[in-house]
Amino acid sequence: MDLTQYVNWFRHSTPYINAYRGKVFVILLPGEALKHDNFWNIAHDITLLNSLGVKLVLVYGARPQINDALEAKGLSTNMQEMITAQSRNTVRITDAASLDVIKHVIGKLRIDIEATFSMGLINSPMHGADITLASGNFVMAKPFGIQNGIDYGLMGEVRKVETDAIRKQLDNGNIVLLPSLGYSPTGEVFNLTVEDVASNTAIALKADKLLIYGNEAGILDQDGERISKLSAEEALALIKQKIEQNGIDEELRNLEVSVKACSATVKRSQVISYEDDGALLIELFTRDGIGTLITQELYEQLRPATIKDVGGILELIEPLEEEGVLVHRSRELLEAEIEQFVVIEREGMIIACGALYPQDSQSGEVACMATHPEYRNHNRGQMILEQIEKNARKLSLSRLFVLTTKSPHWFVERGFVASSVDELPEKKKSLYNYQRNSKIFVKLLG
């Protein structure tokens, strides 16, 4: 061993150690990583991060293990390709018999992972670490439903991540372990993709990093060379290119997870190889790293709307008006009321909007909430609502109300409670459209 080189590396890692202490990292471990001989070393590296004060959430998958178990039982693996304008993925059709096998596989993996992190022999790197892993019903799910005529049964997607419960475990120094399963308020269990759990958990926690293990040393270009750094925009363009050329593979999934996270609240996503010993430490504690870094480039701005935004707002809300989700607004009306609006602009394009209409000295109406279809599920609606609430408080309003036909649950989850026409301000009550039959929700501002 070159001791001088070792000492220099250790000294140069000090700024990173200081920067990472107390930060939240979400780590995606696919089933392939758990099967690989290098997983033992990966566990050592994760333990070291925990010892340095990094708050860790491990999300583990089980695709190959589940496929093997289903085939052994004589059950179909039932994977279906899901295609959107910008992405592809494979989703498992999950019936009751398959789910029983999946739960058994995931439960066994959880126990095996816990056993690995409980290792503390005197001659092992984990001696004295005293790692505690915490698992639980931290991820709520909803049915994937019927897509293109296919009933996906007990396949689900993330509905909500219980961030407060996870943070309590992290604050206690525990590593949180999340499987690719979710739970519903009705007591059902849903099969989830590990990418769905990892991305939504990282976004909900506003994680400082999302670290993804793959079989390659990061993301590769057409010549098979590692790409050291990509912006979220560059990664999105690469996704489109790879879809056209290669279809679905692990690298594409990792890119899509990274873009989803970095387009929302996660500053950085890093893809590394589970085959390379020490990849996690080299990536985090050296200048050049060993994988691919995907960064959050801020191309968006939340701001008050101006008269120049009328055309962009119209383009955004017209499809929703045609569907009956929003009440029709003419260009002339929008121009007259533009000061009531806030918008999110992305590279010159209006991708979200909302408006606050004061009704009297106490009440204001939240209206015309809309987000472009390609930018939904990334908390932009939440950002618009929070700005509207700030504006309402500046006007000394004590409550907000909203009339909606499409999104009652979204508003309830953000503190609104069901109300009635009788509770509306007099001016609004006289204009209520009984044919439209909108539901009414009210939120008191503290």
ZAMARGU-4260 file (C-alpha; in steps of 0.2 Angstrom, whole numbers, plus 5000, padded with zeros to 4 digits):
<rodrens>
0) 5000/5000/5000 | 5006/5017/4996 | 5003/5026/5013 | 5007/5043/5006 | 4993/5041/4993
5) 4981/5035/5006 | 4984/5050/5017 | 4983/5062/5003 | 4966/5054/4998 | 4960/5055/5015
10) 4964/5073/5017 | 4956/5078/5001 | 4940/5069/5006 | 4938/5080/5021 | 4928/5094/5012
15) 4916/5081/5006 | 4914/5073/5023 | 4910/5090/5030 | 4898/5094/5016 | 4888/5077/5017
20) 4886/5077/5036 | 4867/5078/5040 | 4862/5077/5022 | 4849/5064/5016 | 4854/5052/5002
25) 4842/5040/4994 | 4851/5024/4987 | 4842/5013/4974 | 4848/4995/4975 | 4841/4984/4961
30) 4839/4966/4964 | 4854/4963/4953 | 4865/4972/4965 | 4859/4961/4979 | 4863/4946/4970
35) 4881/4951/4965 | 4896/4946/4975 | 4901/4964/4977 | 4885/4967/4988 | 4895/4964/5004
40) 4907/4978/5000 | 4893/4989/4995 | 4885/4986/5013 | 4902/4991/5020 | 4902/5007/5010
45) 4885/5012/5015 | 4889/5008/5033 | 4904/5020/5032 | 4892/5034/5025 | 4881/5031/5040
50) 4896/5033/5052 | 4900/5049/5044 | 4883/5056/5048 | 4874/5054/5032 | 4856/5051/5033
55) 4852/5036/5022 | 4836/5028/5014 | 4839/5012/5005 | 4826/5007/4992 | 4829/4989/4986
60) 4821/4980/4971 | 4819/4961/4967 | 4815/4959/4948 | 4827/4944/4945 | 4823/4936/4962
65) 4804/4938/4958 | 4806/4931/4940 | 4815/4916/4947 | 4802/4913/4960 | 4787/4915/4949
70) 4795/4903/4936 | 4799/4890/4950 | 4780/4891/4954 | 4775/4889/4936 | 4767/4907/4936
75) 4769/4919/4922 | 4781/4934/4925 | 4768/4945/4916 | 4779/4960/4911 | 4771/4973/4900
80) 4779/4987/4891 | 4772/5004/4896 | 4775/5018/4883 | 4773/5036/4885 | 4778/5051/4874
85) 4795/5052/4883 | 4798/5035/4892 | 4796/5017/4892 | 4796/5005/4906 | 4790/4987/4910
90) 4776/4984/4923 | 4772/4968/4930 | 4754/4962/4929 | 4751/4956/4947 | 4737/4944/4952
95) 4734/4937/4970 | 4745/4922/4967 | 4759/4932/4960 | 4758/4944/4975 | 4760/4931/4987
100) 4776/4925/4979 | 4782/4943/4978 | 4779/4946/4996 | 4789/4931/5001 | 4803/4936/4990
105) 4804/4954/4996 | 4802/4948/5014 | 4817/4936/5013 | 4827/4949/5005 | 4823/4961/5019
110) 4829/4949/5032 | 4845/4945/5022 | 4849/4964/5020 | 4846/4966/5039 | 4857/4952/5043
115) 4871/4959/5032 | 4870/4976/5041 | 4870/4967/5058 | 4887/4960/5054 | 4900/4966/5067
120) 4914/4954/5069 | 4930/4961/5075 | 4939/4958/5059 | 4926/4966/5048 | 4924/4984/5042
125) 4907/4985/5051 | 4915/4981/5068 | 4907/4993/5081 | 4895/5001/5068 | 4879/4995/5077
130) 4868/4999/5062 | 4850/4999/5065 | 4838/4997/5049 | 4820/5003/5051 | 4806/4996/5040
135) 4788/5000/5040 | 4773/5006/5030 | 4781/5021/5025 | 4775/5021/5007 | 4756/5022/5003
140) 4751/5016/4986 | 4736/5016/4974 | 4731/5004/4960 | 4740/5005/4943 | 4723/5001/4936
145) 4718/4997/4919 | 4729/5004/4905 | 4726/5002/4887 | 4713/4989/4891 | 4725/4979/4902
150) 4720/4976/4920 | 4736/4977/4930 | 4728/4969/4946 | 4738/4972/4962 | 4752/4982/4953
155) 4752/4999/4960 | 4761/5016/4960 | 4766/5027/4974 | 4752/5038/4981 | 4761/5046/4996
160) 4778/5044/5006 | 4776/5046/5024 | 4791/5059/5026 | 4788/5063/5044 | 4789/5045/5050
165) 4805/5042/5039 | 4813/5058/5045 | 4811/5053/5063 | 4820/5037/5060 | 4834/5046/5051
170) 4835/5059/5065 | 4838/5044/5077 | 4853/5038/5067 | 4844/5023/5059 | 4845/5018/5040
175) 4828/5017/5033 | 4825/5002/5022 | 4811/5002/5009 | 4805/4988/4998 | 4796/4989/4982
180) 4779/4987/4990 | 4766/4999/4995 | 4751/4999/5006 | 4733/5007/5004 | 4721/5014/5017
185) 4710/4999/5014 | 4724/4987/5020 | 4729/4981/5003 | 4747/4978/4997 | 4753/4983/4980
190) 4768/4978/4970 | 4778/4993/4965 | 4793/4996/4954 | 4809/5000/4963 | 4811/5015/4952
195) 4794/5022/4957 | 4798/5020/4976 | 4816/5028/4975 | 4811/5043/4964 | 4796/5047/4974
200) 4804/5045/4991 | 4819/5056/4985 | 4807/5069/4979 | 4796/5069/4995 | 4811/5070/5006
205) 4819/5083/4995 | 4835/5072/4996 | 4852/5080/4993 | 4856/5065/4982 | 4848/5050/4974
210) 4862/5037/4971 | 4857/5023/4959 | 4867/5006/4957 | 4867/4999/4939 | 4877/4986/4930
215) 4887/4999/4920 | 4899/5012/4926 | 4886/5026/4925 | 4878/5031/4908 | 4887/5027/4892
220) 4888/5036/4876 | 4886/5028/4859 | 4904/5023/4859 | 4902/5014/4876 | 4912/5028/4885
225) 4906/5034/4902 | 4897/5051/4902 | 4903/5060/4918 | 4890/5073/4919 | 4873/5077/4912
230) 4860/5091/4916 | 4842/5085/4918 | 4839/5093/4901 | 4853/5084/4892 | 4848/5067/4901
235) 4830/5070/4894 | 4836/5072/4877 | 4847/5056/4879 | 4832/5046/4885 | 4822/5050/4869
240) 4837/5045/4859 | 4839/5029/4868 | 4821/5025/4866 | 4822/5026/4848 | 4838/5015/4847
245) 4837/5002/4860 | 4820/5001/4869 | 4819/4997/4887 | 4835/4993/4897 | 4842/4996/4914
250) 4852/5011/4909 | 4836/5019/4902 | 4827/5016/4918 | 4841/5024/4928 | 4841/5039/4917
255) 4822/5041/4918 | 4823/5040/4937 | 4837/5053/4938 | 4827/5065/4927 | 4811/5063/4937
260) 4820/5067/4953 | 4831/5081/4946 | 4816/5089/4938 | 4808/5090/4955 | 4816/5093/4972
265) 4832/5083/4971 | 4848/5092/4967 | 4859/5078/4961 | 4857/5060/4955 | 4872/5049/4952
270) 4873/5032/4943 | 4887/5020/4948 | 4890/5002/4945 | 4887/4988/4958 | 4901/4978/4950
275) 4915/4990/4954 | 4922/4988/4972 | 4921/5005/4981 | 4911/5014/4967 | 4901/5023/4980
280) 4916/5030/4990 | 4925/5035/4974 | 4910/5044/4967 | 4906/5053/4982 | 4924/5057/4989
285) 4934/5061/4973 | 4933/5076/4961 | 4930/5066/4945 | 4920/5051/4952 | 4917/5035/4944
290) 4899/5036/4937 | 4888/5048/4929 | 4881/5064/4938 | 4864/5071/4933 | 4862/5088/4940
295) 4846/5099/4943 | 4848/5114/4931 | 4836/5128/4936 | 4827/5132/4920 | 4811/5137/4929
300) 4805/5152/4938 | 4789/5155/4949 | 4783/5173/4947 | 4768/5184/4945 | 4760/5183/4928
305) 4761/5198/4916 | 4751/5203/4901 | 4764/5194/4890 | 4759/5178/4898 | 4741/5178/4892
310) 4745/5168/4877 | 4754/5155/4886 | 4741/5153/4900 | 4727/5151/4887 | 4737/5137/4878
315) 4739/5129/4895 | 4721/5130/4901 | 4711/5127/4884 | 4713/5108/4884 | 4706/5108/4902
320) 4692/5120/4898 | 4687/5108/4883 | 4687/5093/4895 | 4676/5103/4907 | 4689/5103/4921
325) 4691/5122/4921 | 4678/5136/4918 | 4681/5145/4901 | 4690/5161/4901 | 4692/5172/4886
330) 4708/5181/4881 | 4699/5198/4886 | 4695/5191/4903 | 4712/5185/4906 | 4720/5201/4901
335) 4709/5210/4913 | 4713/5198/4927 | 4731/5194/4924 | 4737/5202/4940 | 4728/5188/4950
340) 4739/5175/4942 | 4755/5167/4946 | 4764/5156/4934 | 4779/5144/4932 | 4789/5148/4917
345) 4802/5135/4910 | 4813/5141/4896 | 4800/5153/4889 | 4785/5141/4891 | 4771/5143/4904
350) 4770/5126/4912 | 4759/5129/4927 | 4747/5143/4933 | 4735/5147/4947 | 4725/5163/4952
355) 4719/5171/4968 | 4703/5181/4967 | 4699/5191/4983 | 4680/5190/4987 | 4678/5201/5002
360) 4689/5206/5017 | 4692/5189/5023 | 4690/5176/5009 | 4699/5173/4993 | 4696/5160/4979
365) 4709/5149/4972 | 4705/5146/4954 | 4712/5141/4937 | 4725/5129/4944 | 4733/5120/4929
370) 4750/5111/4925 | 4756/5105/4908 | 4754/5086/4906 | 4772/5083/4904 | 4777/5092/4920
375) 4764/5085/4932 | 4768/5075/4948 | 4783/5085/4952 | 4775/5097/4965 | 4773/5112/4953
380) 4755/5113/4958 | 4760/5113/4976 | 4772/5127/4973 | 4758/5137/4964 | 4747/5134/4979
385) 4760/5139/4992 | 4763/5156/4982 | 4744/5159/4982 | 4743/5156/5001 | 4758/5168/5003
390) 4749/5181/4993 | 4733/5179/5002 | 4741/5182/5019 | 4749/5198/5012 | 4731/5204/5008
395) 4726/5199/5026 | 4714/5186/5020 | 4709/5173/5033 | 4703/5159/5022 | 4703/5152/5005
400) 4690/5142/4995 | 4691/5132/4979 | 4677/5125/4968 | 4683/5109/4959 | 4675/5095/4949
405) 4691/5085/4946 | 4704/5086/4961 | 4695/5086/4978 | 4708/5074/4985 | 4722/5085/4980
410) 4716/5099/4989 | 4710/5089/5005 | 4728/5083/5006 | 4734/5101/5007 | 4723/5106/5021
415) 4706/5110/5013 | 4690/5103/5020 | 4673/5100/5012 | 4661/5114/5013 | 4644/5119/5005
420) 4637/5133/4994 | 4630/5141/5010 | 4648/5145/5016 | 4653/5154/5001 | 4654/5173/5001
425) 4638/5181/4995 | 4645/5187/4979 | 4652/5170/4974 | 4636/5161/4981 | 4625/5171/4969
430) 4636/5165/4954 | 4637/5147/4959 | 4633/5135/4944 | 4622/5121/4950 | 4623/5112/4933
435) 4642/5111/4935 | 4640/5105/4953 | 4657/5109/4959 | 4663/5103/4976 | 4668/5116/4988
440) 4683/5116/4999 | 4689/5129/5012 | 4706/5131/5020 | 4709/5143/5035 | 4725/5152/5035
445) 4735/5153/5051
</rodrens>
